[in-house]
Amino acid sequence: MNDLPWIALKSVPGIGNLLFKRLLDRFGHPRRVFEADPAELQTVSGVSARLARLIVTHKTPDTVIRDLETARSQGCRILTLADEGYPALLREIPDPPPYLFIKGNLPEQPFVAMVGSRNASRYGLSAALKLSGDLAAAGVSVVSGLARGIDTAAHQGALAKRGTTVAVLGCGIGKIYPPENRDLAARICENGALVSEFPYSSEPEAHHFPVRNRIISGMSLGTVVVEAAPKSGSLITARIAAEQNREVFAVPGSIESFKSSGTHSLIREGAKLVASANDILEELPAYAMARSACSPEKETPRDANLETLKNKFNLDFDELSVLKVLDSYPVHIDDILQNVSMEPGALSAVLLRLELKGMIHQSPGKLFSIHEDLP
């Protein structure tokens, strides 16, 4: 087993991810760590004389070897920091997992994380399904934690649009949690991957979940928090993402909802407010140039039935151009002007024609919106 030295080194008592990385930086490969003499090992910060002796005399426990064999027999593979397929962004965090258990195939698309409340509201679940589906349709792979609530909706939304998704577990891949998501986990394996840094048979212990959150954010270009109460695990993930120099997004909710108080706090602290998948896509460097080709358009009445509207109202090219810019939410005339190819006077004339046809409504302050009765 080429990856056994990796598993063996991690099983040495006292070696965590940070120290593992320092040993790897010094010796290049776990095998060379075991071949080093105690004096060499002690040149690495954090390696005491006692730990050096433990390393050179270490014998991998039989339980660790059996667990690895079981993982392989169940279709899992090990991806180490030395492997080409290891998530590139995850390498950059201060304490990357030395290896990952993988079941399925890690997508090649860029990743965006989506997290939120386990006890989500209907609004939160709907927002997660919509946003994850639109991200998947735009070629983004959605990363979440397979937990109840928002995580589950994030995975389901991506799969519903025939996209890919990755579930990062707070347990071993052989101990799917929560148990009602086993069928969902199987679907994810067919359209993405299950990922865990914990041994195959590890139980879902409480301290595992904050640890796994750094992987969710670390492998992603940004993290979207859909719904979160104060002091929730989702806010921890968002703050880890910010520390990792990744984008943080938050979906606003009702001012009366306790479950949205956490996302509102994030927005006050500088997270980008998300009203559509486009708000996320436009911040992703991988999509800055190709956004127009792949991002989903905002759904409005004129998008759904544009040809019918054109024929019914006898719309000309300029009227159609303006109608495409407008939405049910009021838009200022200056913003309209930036998105159409016409002079201010011509735009005013077009807006007046559309208003006379009963297609748009003007509000005080030169704000225009699609008429609520528009078919």
C-alpha positions in Angstrom: 0.0 0.0 0.0 1.7 3.2 -1.2 -0.4 5.3 1.1 0.2 3.2 4.2 3.1 5.4 5.4 0.7 8.4 5.3 -1.8 6.6 7.4 0.9 5.3 9.7 2.4 8.7 10.4 -1.0 10.2 11.2 -1.5 7.3 13.7 1.5 8.3 15.8 0.2 9.9 19.0 0.9 13.6 19.1 1.1 14.2 15.3 -1.7 16.4 14.1 -2.2 18.0 10.7 0.1 21.0 11.4 3.0 18.9 12.6 2.4 16.4 9.8 2.8 19.2 7.3 6.0 20.5 8.9 7.5 16.9 8.8 6.4 16.6 5.2 8.0 20.0 4.3 11.2 18.8 6.0 11.5 15.2 4.7 9.4 15.2 1.6 7.5 11.9 2.3 6.2 10.1 5.4 8.4 7.1 4.6 11.5 9.3 5.0 10.1 10.6 8.3 10.2 7.0 9.6 13.7 6.5 8.2 15.1 9.6 9.9 17.1 9.4 13.1 15.8 11.0 16.3 18.2 13.9 16.1 17.0 14.8 12.6 13.4 14.6 13.6 14.0 17.0 16.5 15.1 19.7 14.0 11.4 20.1 13.2 9.5 22.5 15.4 7.2 20.7 17.7 9.0 17.3 17.7 10.3 16.6 21.2 12.8 13.9 22.1 10.0 11.8 23.3 7.9 12.2 20.1 11.0 11.5 18.0 11.4 8.1 19.8 7.7 7.4 19.3 8.1 8.0 15.6 11.1 5.8 15.0 9.7 2.9 17.1 6.1 3.3 15.8 4.2 0.2 14.6 0.9 0.9 12.8 -2.0 -0.5 14.8 -3.7 -3.5 13.3 -7.0 -1.7 13.7 -5.8 1.1 11.4 -4.7 -1.4 8.8 -8.0 -3.3 8.9 -9.9 -0.1 8.6 -7.9 0.9 5.5 -8.5 -2.5 4.0 -12.3 -2.2 4.7 -12.4 1.2 3.0 -10.7 -0.2 -0.1 -13.1 -3.1 -0.3 -16.0 -0.7 -0.2 -14.8 1.3 -3.1 -12.9 4.1 -1.3 -9.5 5.4 -2.2 -6.9 7.5 -0.5 -5.9 10.9 -1.9 -2.7 12.3 -0.3 -1.1 15.7 -0.5 1.4 14.2 -2.9 -1.3 13.2 -5.4 -2.2 15.3 -8.4 -5.9 15.0 -7.8 -5.8 16.5 -4.3 -8.0 19.7 -4.2 -5.7 22.5 -5.1 -7.3 25.2 -2.9 -7.3 22.8 0.1 -3.5 22.6 -0.2 -3.3 26.3 0.6 -4.9 26.2 4.1 -2.5 26.2 7.1 -3.5 22.7 8.2 -4.6 20.6 5.2 -5.5 17.0 5.8 -2.5 14.9 4.9 -4.9 12.5 3.1 -8.6 12.2 2.3 -10.8 9.2 2.0 -12.8 9.5 -1.3 -15.7 7.6 -2.6 -16.9 8.6 -6.0 -15.0 11.1 -8.2 -14.0 14.6 -7.2 -15.5 16.9 -9.9 -13.1 19.0 -12.0 -15.3 22.1 -11.8 -14.6 24.9 -9.3 -16.2 24.4 -5.9 -18.5 26.7 -3.9 -19.6 25.7 -0.4 -23.2 26.0 0.8 -24.0 25.6 4.5 -26.7 26.6 6.9 -29.1 25.6 9.7 -29.9 22.0 10.3 -33.4 23.1 11.5 -34.0 25.2 8.5 -37.2 27.1 7.6 -39.2 26.4 4.4 -37.7 29.7 3.1 -34.2 28.6 3.8 -34.7 25.2 2.2 -36.2 26.8 -0.9 -33.3 29.3 -1.2 -30.7 26.5 -0.9 -32.4 24.4 -3.5 -32.7 27.3 -5.9 -29.2 28.7 -5.5 -27.4 25.3 -5.6 -29.4 24.3 -8.7 -28.4 27.5 -10.5 -24.8 27.1 -9.4 -24.8 23.6 -10.7 -26.4 24.7 -14.0 -23.5 27.2 -14.3 -20.9 24.5 -14.0 -20.0 24.9 -10.3 -19.8 21.9 -8.0 -21.6 22.5 -4.7 -19.8 21.4 -1.5 -21.7 20.8 1.7 -21.7 18.6 4.8 -24.6 16.1 4.2 -26.2 17.4 7.5 -29.9 17.8 7.9 -31.6 21.0 6.6 -29.6 23.4 4.4 -26.8 20.9 3.6 -29.3 18.3 2.4 -31.1 20.9 0.2 -27.8 22.1 -1.2 -26.9 18.6 -2.4 -30.4 17.9 -3.7 -30.5 21.2 -5.6 -27.3 20.4 -7.4 -28.3 16.9 -8.3 -31.8 18.1 -9.5 -30.1 20.2 -12.2 -27.8 17.2 -13.2 -24.9 18.9 -11.6 -22.1 17.6 -9.3 -21.8 17.9 -5.6 -19.3 16.9 -2.8 -20.2 15.9 0.7 -17.5 16.4 3.4 -18.3 14.2 6.3 -17.8 14.6 10.0 -17.5 10.8 10.3 -16.0 8.0 8.3 -17.5 7.2 4.9 -18.6 3.9 6.3 -20.8 5.6 9.0 -23.1 7.9 7.0 -24.7 10.5 9.2 -27.6 11.3 9.5 -28.7 7.8 8.5 -31.7 9.1 6.6 -29.3 10.6 4.0 -27.8 7.2 3.0 -29.7 7.2 -0.3 -28.6 10.8 -0.9 -25.0 9.8 -0.2 -25.2 7.0 -2.8 -26.5 9.5 -5.4 -23.7 11.9 -4.5 -21.2 9.1 -5.2 -22.6 8.8 -8.7 -22.5 12.5 -9.4 -19.6 13.7 -7.3 -17.9 12.4 -4.2 -18.0 11.7 -0.5 -15.0 13.0 1.3 -13.6 12.5 4.8 -10.3 12.9 6.6 -11.5 10.4 9.3 -10.9 6.6 9.2 -13.6 4.7 7.3 -15.4 3.4 10.4 -15.2 6.6 12.5 -18.4 7.5 14.3 -19.9 11.0 13.9 -18.4 12.5 17.1 -19.3 16.0 18.0 -15.7 17.4 17.8 -15.4 16.1 14.2 -17.8 18.5 12.7 -16.0 21.8 13.5 -12.8 20.2 12.2 -14.4 19.1 8.9 -15.8 22.6 8.3 -12.3 23.9 7.4 -12.3 21.3 4.5 -15.7 22.5 3.3 -14.5 26.1 3.1 -10.9 25.2 2.3 -11.6 23.4 -1.0 -14.0 26.1 -2.2 -13.7 29.4 -3.9 -16.3 30.8 -1.5 -18.9 29.8 1.1 -22.6 30.7 1.0 -24.4 30.7 4.3 -28.2 30.4 3.6 -29.6 30.4 7.1 -27.9 30.5 10.5 -28.6 31.4 14.1 -26.0 33.1 16.2 -23.0 30.9 17.3 -24.0 28.2 14.8 -21.5 25.9 13.1 -22.3 27.6 9.8 -21.0 30.9 11.1 -17.8 29.1 12.2 -17.4 27.8 8.6 -17.9 31.3 7.2 -15.3 32.8 9.5 -12.9 30.0 8.7 -13.5 30.8 5.0 -12.7 34.5 5.6 -9.5 33.5 7.5 -8.6 31.3 4.5 -9.0 34.4 2.3 -12.1 33.0 0.5 -15.3 34.7 -0.4 -18.1 34.8 2.1 -21.7 35.1 0.9 -24.9 35.3 3.0 -28.6 35.0 2.1 -30.8 37.6 3.9 -34.0 36.5 5.6 -36.9 38.0 7.5 -35.9 40.5 10.2 -38.2 38.6 12.5 -36.5 35.2 12.0 -34.0 34.1 14.6 -32.6 31.7 12.0 -31.6 34.6 9.8 -29.9 36.6 12.5 -26.6 34.9 11.8 -26.6 35.7 8.1 -27.6 39.3 8.8 -24.6 39.5 11.1 -22.3 38.3 8.3 -23.7 40.9 5.9 -23.1 43.6 8.5 -19.5 42.3 8.8 -18.9 42.5 5.0 -20.2 39.3 3.5 -21.8 39.7 0.1 -25.6 39.7 0.2 -26.9 37.0 -2.2 -30.3 37.3 -4.0 -29.4 35.1 -6.9 -26.7 32.7 -8.1 -25.4 35.6 -10.3 -24.4 37.4 -7.1 -22.1 34.5 -6.3 -20.8 33.8 -9.8 -19.7 37.4 -10.5 -17.3 37.2 -7.5 -15.6 34.0 -8.6 -12.3 34.6 -10.5 -12.8 31.4 -12.6 -16.0 32.9 -14.0 -15.1 36.6 -14.4 -14.5 36.2 -18.2 -17.0 33.4 -19.0 -19.9 34.5 -16.9 -22.1 35.5 -19.8 -21.7 32.1 -21.4 -22.5 30.0 -18.3 -24.4 31.8 -15.6 -28.1 31.4 -15.2 -30.2 34.5 -16.2 -32.4 36.0 -13.6 -35.9 34.6 -13.9 -38.5 37.3 -14.7 -41.9 37.3 -16.5 -40.5 38.5 -19.8 -37.9 35.7 -19.9 -40.5 33.0 -19.5 -42.7 34.2 -22.4 -40.8 36.8 -24.3 -42.0 35.8 -27.8 -45.6 35.9 -26.6 -45.1 39.3 -25.1 -43.5 40.6 -28.3 -46.4 39.5 -30.4 -49.2 40.6 -28.0 -47.8 44.1 -27.4 -46.2 44.6 -30.8 -42.8 45.4 -29.2 -40.0 46.8 -31.2 -36.3 46.0 -30.6 -35.7 48.9 -28.2 -38.7 48.0 -26.1 -37.6 44.4 -25.9 -34.1 45.5 -24.8 -35.5 47.7 -22.0 -38.0 45.0 -20.9 -35.1 42.5 -20.5 -33.4 44.8 -18.0 -36.4 45.4 -15.8 -37.7 43.2 -13.0 -40.6 43.1 -10.6 -38.3 45.0 -8.1 -38.0 48.8 -9.0 -34.8 49.7 -11.0 -33.5 53.2 -11.3 -33.4 54.8 -14.7 -29.6 55.3 -14.4 -29.1 51.6 -13.9 -31.3 50.8 -16.9 -29.3 53.2 -19.0 -26.1 51.3 -18.2 -27.5 48.1 -19.6 -29.0 49.3 -22.9 -27.5 50.8 -26.0 -29.4 54.1 -26.3 -29.2 57.7 -25.3 -31.1 59.0 -22.2 -33.7 60.8 -24.3 -34.4 57.7 -26.4 -34.6 55.6 -23.2 -37.2 57.9 -21.7 -39.3 57.7 -24.8 -39.2 53.8 -24.7 -40.1 53.8 -21.0 -43.1 56.0 -21.7 -44.3 53.7 -24.5 -44.0 50.6 -22.3 -45.9 52.5 -19.5 -48.7 53.4 -21.9 -48.9 49.8 -23.0 -49.4 48.8 -19.4 -46.3 46.7 -19.2 -44.3 48.7 -16.7 -44.9 50.8 -13.6 -43.1 54.0 -12.6 -42.5 54.8 -8.9 -41.4 58.1 -7.4 -37.6 58.7 -7.9 -37.5 57.5 -11.5 -37.8 53.9 -10.5 -39.3 51.4 -13.0 -40.6 47.9 -12.6 -42.4 45.2 -14.5 -46.2 45.6 -14.1 -47.5 43.0 -11.6 -50.3 42.1 -14.0 -48.0 41.4 -16.9 -48.7 37.9 -18.3 
